[in-house]
Structures are given as structure tokens and as C-alpha cells.
Amino acid sequence: MVPVPPEEYSRLRWRCRRGMRELDELLARYLADEYREAPAPDREAFERILELQDPEIFGYLLGGIIPEEGSLRHVVDRIRRVAD
């Protein structure tokens, strides 16, 4: 695993702040619990999730919508598991 530089981690933590408490908590928990140990493709998928609009992220994480793209689907599943 490639270590996450502190400035990169801080940037990602800031991007996890979405304005919806539920999303904030889910994304921040994944970042804290899983991101550092995640393989590069999962890290990239997580960053792509952070680029989505809040309603789309909400649909994936809390609304039962399943992403079509496999890498996003995998990370969404991991985020949901961390939440349990």
C-alpha cells in the first residue's frame, strides 16, 4: 500500500463534508476506517464518488441504487458495510 500523505488525507476529509449529515458520517467513516488500507483502484473509485452530486451519492449509499460500474459498486458496498 502506498501511504496517504497527511495533506491528501485532509483534502479528502474536507471533501467528505457534503452538507447532509448521513452522507458526511458514512463517507468520513469509510475514509477513517478503510481508505488508508484500500488498494489503489478502490481509492480512485472513492475519489470519483466524492466528485458526484449529493443526490447521486445519497441514492447509492442510502437509497438502494446500485452503481453500474463495478469499481464504484465495490466501494459503495464497502462504505455500506463500514456503516453497519
C-alpha positions in Angstrom: 0.0 0.0 0.0 1.1 3.5 -0.8 0.8 5.7 2.3 -1.6 8.6 2.2 0.2 11.9 2.7 -1.4 14.0 5.5 -2.3 16.8 3.2 -4.1 14.4 0.8 -6.0 12.8 3.7 -7.0 16.3 5.0 -8.2 17.2 1.5 -10.3 14.0 1.3 -11.7 14.6 4.8 -12.8 18.0 3.7 -14.4 16.6 0.5 -16.4 14.1 2.7 -18.3 17.0 4.1 -21.4 17.1 2.0 -23.9 19.1 3.9 -26.1 16.0 4.6 -25.2 14.6 8.0 -25.9 11.0 6.9 -23.5 11.3 3.9 -20.9 13.1 6.0 -20.8 10.3 8.5 -20.8 7.4 6.0 -18.0 9.0 3.9 -15.9 10.1 6.8 -16.2 6.7 8.5 -15.0 4.9 5.3 -12.1 7.4 4.9 -11.1 6.8 8.6 -11.6 3.0 8.7 -10.8 1.7 5.2 -9.2 4.2 2.8 -5.6 4.0 4.0 -5.6 0.2 3.6 -7.6 0.2 0.4 -6.0 -0.8 -2.9 -5.4 1.9 -5.5 -8.5 1.1 -7.6 -10.7 1.4 -4.5 -9.1 4.7 -3.6 -9.7 6.0 -7.1 -13.3 4.9 -7.0 -13.8 6.6 -3.6 -12.4 9.8 -5.0 -14.8 9.5 -8.0 -17.7 9.0 -5.7 -16.7 12.2 -3.9 -17.0 14.0 -7.3 -20.7 13.0 -7.7 -23.6 15.2 -6.7 -25.1 14.7 -3.2 -28.4 13.2 -4.6 -26.5 10.6 -6.5 -24.3 9.7 -3.6 -27.3 9.5 -1.4 -29.0 7.2 -3.8 -26.0 4.9 -3.8 -25.4 4.8 -0.1 -28.8 5.1 1.4 -31.4 4.8 -1.4 -30.6 1.3 -2.6 -29.4 2.4 -6.1 -26.6 0.1 -7.3 -23.9 1.8 -9.4 -23.5 0.2 -12.9 -19.7 0.5 -12.8 -18.1 -2.4 -10.9 -15.4 -0.4 -9.1 -17.9 2.1 -7.8 -20.3 -0.7 -6.8 -17.5 -2.4 -4.8 -16.6 0.8 -2.9 -20.3 1.6 -2.3 -20.7 -1.9 -0.8 -17.6 -1.3 1.4 -19.0 2.1 2.6 -22.3 0.4 3.4 -20.5 -2.3 5.4 -18.5 0.1 7.4 -21.8 1.8 8.3 -23.2 -1.4 9.9 
